[in-house]
Amino acid sequence: MFKRLFIAIILLGLVVGGIVWFKFFRDEMIAQFLSGMTPPPVPVTSVTVEPVTWEPGIDAVGTSLSAQGVDLAIESGGLVREVKFKANDTVDRDQVLLQIDDDSERASLTAAQAALTVAEAEASRARTLSERGVGAASTVESAVAQVESARAQVAQVQTALDAKKLSAPFAGVIGIPRVEVGQYVTPGTIYATLQDLTRMRVDFSVPEQQIANLVMGGAVSVASEVGGFSAEGRIIGIEPRVDPNSRLVSVRAEVENPTGQLVPGQFLRVRILLPAEQGVVAAPQTAVSSSLYGDSIYVIRTGEGDELKVEQVFVTLGRRSGTRIEVVKGLAAGDRIVTSGQNRLTNGAKVRIDDSVTLDDKTGN
């Protein structure tokens, strides 16, 4: 019995030992096989870093408004007798736009003019009598005062009459009429909007850190996301205070709008143009890889036998402009960097250049 048990233990040990030996043998053979394999080079696109002319700027969003634009209001109440414009008409300065019923004022003007005529006649008679020595000087003075009072009354009635005829304060494009013929209106009622679209203003804000870069007359460019409008202009106003809530500075620029394509209230992208800088090292933004350890760029190096390998270089980044970003530290002019395909790369990996796909190499607007 003991002999059989001993033989069984020996056989079990041989089986277990064989299994363990086979596992180690298999792992060693796999390791030898893999160590002899060379991964193929990773295809990447590349670009050679060269100093560029950097066109810095301050980007912001703004709202358009006309250089001259008002809501036209009724000056004197009454019934609307005539609406002398249509929506989107181009009107001239002093062109009559609205006529309010003025029959009462005209009658009052006629009465005031008649009273003035009588007063002037009385004053003339008083002067004649005074010159003949049969009239008192006080009578002449009273008559003259009556004339002045009558003239003031005529002027007052004429002003009330003029308030019934509403004219354009400047040339521009008028909006949709908000009153109708026969409607009774009160003073202050808005009857249309008038906008001069030949010159437009743009209001926008920039961070307080950029105050030093704001100058009166500084160049700006604006662009609309609707209709493809773009224009150049100049800064005409800088608010002399920082908003304590937003820490922003309000700025106003003026641009030309000869075609009238831009209208008040539109959303605009604004860029304040700053002086160009020469010799700035910049790279495409697609070349930058960001991680918890920082920003890095893969630089292509030449190894043994002209094989190409990449080196992961951590860089310090600066300003952005268009599709490019300034590299303050880490790159030098002449370095060839990877612009796409970084997701399959590690430090020291072999690469193959495939520049069949070209990236946008502009420095921005």
C-alpha positions as CSV (number, residue, x, y, z in Angstrom):
1,M,0.0,0.0,0.0
2,F,2.8,2.4,0.9
3,K,4.7,1.5,-2.2
4,R,1.7,2.4,-4.5
5,L,1.2,5.7,-2.7
6,F,4.9,6.6,-3.1
7,I,4.7,5.8,-6.9
8,A,1.6,8.0,-7.2
9,I,3.3,10.9,-5.5
10,I,6.3,10.5,-7.8
11,L,4.1,10.5,-10.9
12,L,2.1,13.5,-9.7
13,G,5.4,15.4,-9.0
14,L,6.6,14.6,-12.5
15,V,3.4,15.9,-14.1
16,V,3.3,19.1,-12.1
17,G,7.0,19.7,-12.7
18,G,6.5,19.1,-16.4
19,I,3.7,21.7,-16.5
20,V,5.7,24.3,-14.7
21,W,8.8,23.7,-16.9
22,F,6.6,24.0,-20.1
23,K,5.2,27.3,-18.9
24,F,8.6,28.8,-18.3
25,F,9.9,27.4,-21.6
26,R,6.9,28.9,-23.4
27,D,7.3,32.4,-21.8
28,E,11.1,32.4,-22.6
29,M,10.5,31.4,-26.3
30,I,7.8,34.1,-26.6
31,A,10.1,36.7,-25.1
32,Q,12.9,35.7,-27.5
33,F,10.5,35.9,-30.4
34,L,9.3,39.4,-29.5
35,S,12.7,40.7,-28.8
36,G,13.7,39.9,-32.3
37,M,10.7,41.8,-33.8
38,T,11.1,45.4,-34.8
39,P,7.9,47.5,-34.9
40,P,7.4,49.3,-38.2
41,P,7.9,53.1,-38.3
42,V,4.9,55.1,-37.5
43,P,3.7,57.4,-40.4
44,V,3.5,61.0,-39.3
45,T,3.3,64.5,-40.9
46,S,5.9,67.0,-40.1
47,V,7.0,70.6,-40.5
48,T,10.3,72.4,-40.0
49,V,10.2,75.2,-37.5
50,E,11.3,78.5,-38.9
51,P,11.1,82.1,-37.4
52,V,8.0,83.8,-38.6
53,T,6.5,87.3,-38.7
54,W,4.1,87.2,-35.8
55,E,1.0,89.4,-36.1
56,P,-0.3,89.6,-32.5
57,G,-3.7,90.9,-31.7
58,I,-6.5,91.0,-29.0
59,D,-9.6,89.1,-29.8
60,A,-13.0,90.1,-28.5
61,V,-16.7,90.0,-29.4
62,G,-18.7,93.1,-30.0
63,T,-22.1,94.5,-31.0
64,S,-22.6,96.9,-33.9
65,L,-24.5,100.1,-33.7
66,S,-24.9,103.0,-36.2
67,A,-22.8,106.1,-35.9
68,Q,-26.1,108.0,-35.9
69,G,-29.2,106.2,-34.9
70,V,-32.3,107.3,-33.1
71,D,-35.9,106.4,-32.3
72,L,-38.1,109.1,-33.8
73,A,-40.8,110.3,-31.4
74,I,-44.0,112.4,-31.6
75,E,-43.4,116.0,-30.4
76,S,-47.1,117.1,-30.1
77,G,-50.1,114.9,-29.8
78,G,-53.1,114.7,-32.2
79,L,-54.5,112.7,-35.1
80,V,-52.0,111.3,-37.7
81,R,-53.0,112.9,-41.0
82,E,-50.1,111.7,-43.3
83,V,-47.3,109.1,-43.1
84,K,-44.9,110.2,-45.7
85,F,-42.5,107.3,-45.7
86,K,-42.3,103.5,-46.2
87,A,-40.3,100.9,-44.4
88,N,-36.6,101.0,-45.4
89,D,-36.8,104.2,-47.4
90,T,-33.6,106.2,-47.7
91,V,-34.5,109.7,-46.5
92,D,-32.7,113.0,-46.6
93,R,-32.1,115.4,-43.8
94,D,-35.1,117.7,-43.0
95,Q,-37.4,115.5,-45.2
96,V,-41.0,115.5,-43.8
97,L,-41.9,112.1,-42.5
98,L,-45.1,112.6,-40.5
99,Q,-47.9,115.1,-40.4
100,I,-50.1,115.5,-37.4
101,D,-53.5,117.3,-37.8
102,D,-52.7,121.1,-37.3
103,D,-56.0,122.9,-38.1
104,S,-56.3,124.3,-34.6
105,E,-52.8,125.6,-34.6
106,R,-53.3,127.2,-38.1
107,A,-56.4,129.0,-36.8
108,S,-54.5,130.2,-33.7
109,L,-51.6,131.4,-35.9
110,T,-54.0,133.4,-38.1
111,A,-55.5,135.0,-35.0
112,A,-52.1,135.8,-33.5
113,Q,-50.9,137.3,-36.8
114,A,-54.1,139.5,-36.9
115,A,-53.5,140.6,-33.3
116,L,-49.9,141.5,-34.3
117,T,-51.2,143.6,-37.2
118,V,-53.5,145.5,-34.9
119,A,-50.7,146.0,-32.3
120,E,-48.4,147.3,-34.9
121,A,-51.0,149.8,-36.2
122,E,-51.7,151.0,-32.6
123,A,-48.0,151.5,-32.1
124,S,-47.6,153.4,-35.3
125,R,-50.6,155.7,-34.4
126,A,-49.1,156.3,-30.9
127,R,-45.7,157.3,-32.4
128,T,-47.5,159.7,-34.8
129,L,-49.4,161.4,-31.9
130,S,-46.3,161.6,-29.8
131,E,-44.4,163.3,-32.6
132,R,-47.1,165.9,-32.9
133,G,-47.0,166.5,-29.2
134,V,-50.5,165.3,-28.5
135,G,-49.6,161.9,-27.1
136,A,-47.7,160.8,-24.0
137,A,-44.5,158.8,-24.1
138,S,-45.9,156.1,-21.9
139,T,-48.6,155.5,-24.5
140,V,-45.9,154.8,-27.1
141,E,-44.1,152.5,-24.7
142,S,-47.2,150.5,-23.9
143,A,-48.0,150.2,-27.7
144,V,-44.5,148.9,-28.4
145,A,-44.8,146.4,-25.6
146,Q,-48.1,145.2,-27.1
147,V,-46.3,144.7,-30.4
148,E,-43.6,142.6,-28.8
149,S,-46.2,140.5,-26.9
150,A,-48.1,139.9,-30.1
151,R,-44.9,138.8,-31.9
152,A,-44.1,136.4,-29.1
153,Q,-47.6,135.0,-29.4
154,V,-47.1,134.4,-33.1
155,A,-43.8,132.7,-32.5
156,Q,-45.3,130.5,-29.9
157,V,-48.1,129.4,-32.1
158,Q,-45.7,128.9,-35.0
159,T,-43.6,126.6,-32.8
160,A,-46.7,124.5,-31.9
161,L,-47.6,124.4,-35.6
162,D,-44.0,123.2,-36.6
163,A,-44.2,120.5,-33.9
164,K,-47.1,118.9,-35.9
165,K,-44.7,118.4,-38.9
166,L,-42.0,115.9,-38.1
167,S,-38.8,115.8,-40.2
168,A,-35.7,113.6,-40.4
169,P,-32.9,115.0,-38.2
170,F,-30.3,113.4,-40.5
171,A,-30.0,111.3,-43.7
172,G,-30.4,107.6,-43.3
173,V,-32.6,104.5,-43.6
174,I,-35.9,104.6,-41.8
175,G,-37.6,101.6,-40.3
176,I,-41.1,100.2,-40.2
177,P,-43.8,102.8,-39.4
178,R,-45.3,102.3,-36.0
179,V,-48.3,104.6,-36.5
180,E,-51.2,104.7,-39.0
181,V,-53.2,107.5,-40.6
182,G,-56.1,108.4,-38.3
183,Q,-54.5,107.1,-35.2
184,Y,-54.4,109.4,-32.2
185,V,-50.9,109.8,-30.8
186,T,-49.5,111.4,-27.7
187,P,-46.2,113.2,-27.2
188,G,-43.3,110.7,-26.8
189,T,-44.9,108.0,-29.0
190,I,-42.2,106.3,-31.1
191,Y,-43.3,106.3,-34.8
192,A,-40.1,104.9,-36.5
193,T,-36.4,104.3,-36.1
194,L,-33.8,106.1,-38.3
195,Q,-30.3,104.7,-38.8
196,D,-27.4,106.1,-40.7
197,L,-25.7,102.9,-42.1
198,T,-22.8,104.4,-44.0
199,R,-20.6,104.4,-40.8
200,M,-21.0,101.9,-38.1
201,R,-19.6,101.7,-34.5
202,V,-18.7,98.5,-32.7
203,D,-18.8,98.3,-28.9
204,F,-16.7,95.5,-27.3
205,S,-14.7,94.8,-24.1
206,V,-11.2,93.6,-23.4
207,P,-9.5,92.3,-20.2
208,E,-7.9,94.8,-18.0
209,Q,-4.5,93.2,-18.6
210,Q,-4.7,94.6,-22.2
211,I,-5.1,98.2,-21.2
212,A,-1.5,99.1,-22.2
213,N,-2.2,97.9,-25.7
214,L,-5.2,100.1,-26.2
215,V,-4.5,103.4,-28.1
216,M,-6.8,105.9,-29.7
217,G,-6.8,105.4,-33.4
218,G,-5.5,101.8,-33.1
219,A,-6.4,99.5,-36.0
220,V,-9.1,96.9,-35.6
221,S,-10.7,94.4,-37.9
222,V,-14.3,93.2,-37.5
223,A,-16.1,90.2,-39.1
224,S,-19.7,89.0,-39.0
225,E,-20.6,85.3,-38.9
226,V,-23.7,86.2,-41.0
227,G,-23.2,87.2,-44.7
228,G,-19.4,87.1,-44.6
229,F,-19.0,90.8,-43.8
230,S,-15.6,92.1,-42.8
231,A,-14.1,95.6,-42.5
232,E,-11.2,97.5,-41.1
233,G,-11.6,100.4,-38.6
234,R,-10.1,102.5,-35.9
235,I,-10.6,102.8,-32.1
236,I,-12.5,106.0,-31.3
237,G,-13.1,105.6,-27.6
238,I,-11.7,103.9,-24.6
239,E,-13.6,103.9,-21.3
240,P,-11.4,105.5,-18.6
241,R,-12.4,102.9,-16.0
242,V,-12.4,99.2,-15.5
243,D,-15.7,97.5,-14.7
244,P,-15.2,96.2,-11.1
245,N,-17.5,93.3,-11.6
246,S,-16.2,91.9,-14.9
247,R,-12.7,93.4,-14.9
248,L,-13.2,94.4,-18.5
249,V,-12.6,97.7,-20.3
250,S,-15.2,99.0,-22.7
251,V,-13.9,100.1,-26.2
252,R,-15.6,101.6,-29.2
253,A,-14.4,101.4,-32.8
254,E,-15.7,102.9,-36.0
255,V,-15.8,101.1,-39.4
256,E,-17.0,102.0,-42.8
257,N,-20.2,100.3,-44.1
258,P,-20.7,101.6,-47.7
259,T,-22.9,98.7,-48.8
260,G,-25.1,98.8,-45.8
261,Q,-24.6,95.1,-45.2
262,L,-23.9,95.6,-41.5
263,V,-26.9,96.6,-39.4
264,P,-27.1,97.8,-35.8
265,G,-27.3,95.0,-33.1
266,Q,-25.3,92.4,-35.0
267,F,-22.8,90.1,-33.3
268,L,-19.2,90.7,-34.5
269,R,-15.8,89.2,-33.9
270,V,-13.3,91.9,-33.3
271,R,-9.5,91.8,-33.4
272,I,-7.3,94.7,-32.3
273,L,-4.3,94.6,-34.5
274,L,-0.9,95.1,-32.7
275,P,2.5,95.8,-34.3
276,A,4.1,92.8,-36.1
277,E,7.0,91.0,-34.5
278,Q,9.9,89.5,-36.4
279,G,11.7,86.2,-35.7
280,V,9.1,84.5,-33.5
281,V,9.4,80.7,-33.1
282,A,5.9,79.3,-33.7
283,A,4.4,75.9,-34.4
284,P,1.1,74.6,-35.6
285,Q,-1.3,74.1,-32.7
286,T,-1.8,70.5,-33.9
287,A,1.8,69.7,-33.0
288,V,1.2,70.3,-29.3
289,S,0.3,67.4,-27.0
290,S,-1.0,68.3,-23.5
291,S,-0.9,66.1,-20.4
292,L,-0.8,66.4,-16.6
293,Y,3.0,66.7,-17.0
294,G,2.8,69.7,-19.3
295,D,2.8,70.6,-23.0
296,S,5.2,68.7,-25.3
297,I,6.1,68.4,-28.9
298,Y,7.7,65.5,-30.7
299,V,10.9,66.5,-32.5
300,I,12.2,64.2,-35.2
301,R,15.9,63.2,-34.8
302,T,18.1,61.2,-37.2
303,G,19.5,58.0,-35.7
304,E,21.7,55.2,-36.9
305,G,21.5,54.3,-40.5
306,D,19.5,57.5,-41.3
307,E,16.5,56.0,-39.4
308,L,14.2,58.6,-37.9
309,K,13.2,58.7,-34.3
310,V,11.2,61.1,-32.2
311,E,12.2,62.9,-29.0
312,Q,9.4,64.2,-26.7
313,V,10.4,67.7,-25.8
314,F,8.5,69.6,-23.1
315,V,7.9,73.2,-24.2
316,T,6.7,76.6,-22.8
317,L,3.9,78.0,-24.9
318,G,3.0,81.7,-25.4
319,R,0.4,83.5,-27.5
320,R,-1.9,82.0,-30.1
321,S,-2.7,83.5,-33.5
322,G,-4.9,81.7,-36.0
323,T,-3.7,78.1,-36.4
324,R,-0.3,78.7,-34.8
325,I,1.1,79.0,-31.3
326,E,4.2,80.7,-30.0
327,V,6.9,78.4,-28.5
328,V,8.7,80.5,-25.9
329,K,11.1,77.7,-24.8
330,G,12.0,74.2,-25.9
331,L,12.2,74.5,-29.7
332,A,14.8,76.1,-32.0
333,A,14.7,77.3,-35.5
334,G,15.4,74.3,-37.9
335,D,13.8,71.6,-35.7
336,R,11.5,69.3,-37.5
337,I,8.5,68.5,-35.5
338,V,5.5,66.1,-35.8
339,T,2.2,67.7,-36.6
340,S,-0.1,64.7,-36.6
341,G,0.1,61.1,-35.6
342,Q,1.3,61.8,-32.0
343,N,-1.3,59.5,-30.4
344,R,0.7,56.4,-31.5
345,L,4.1,57.8,-30.5
346,T,6.3,57.3,-27.5
347,N,9.7,58.8,-26.7
348,G,12.3,57.2,-29.0
349,A,9.7,55.6,-31.4
350,K,10.7,55.2,-35.1
351,V,8.7,57.3,-37.6
352,R,8.2,57.6,-41.3
353,I,7.5,61.0,-42.8
354,D,4.3,61.2,-44.9
355,D,3.6,64.8,-45.8
356,S,1.0,63.9,-48.4
357,V,-1.5,65.8,-46.2
358,T,-0.6,69.4,-45.7
359,L,-1.8,71.5,-42.8
360,D,-2.7,75.1,-42.8
361,D,0.5,77.1,-42.1
362,K,-0.9,80.6,-41.7
363,T,0.0,82.7,-38.8
364,G,-3.5,84.0,-38.4
365,N,-5.3,87.2,-39.2
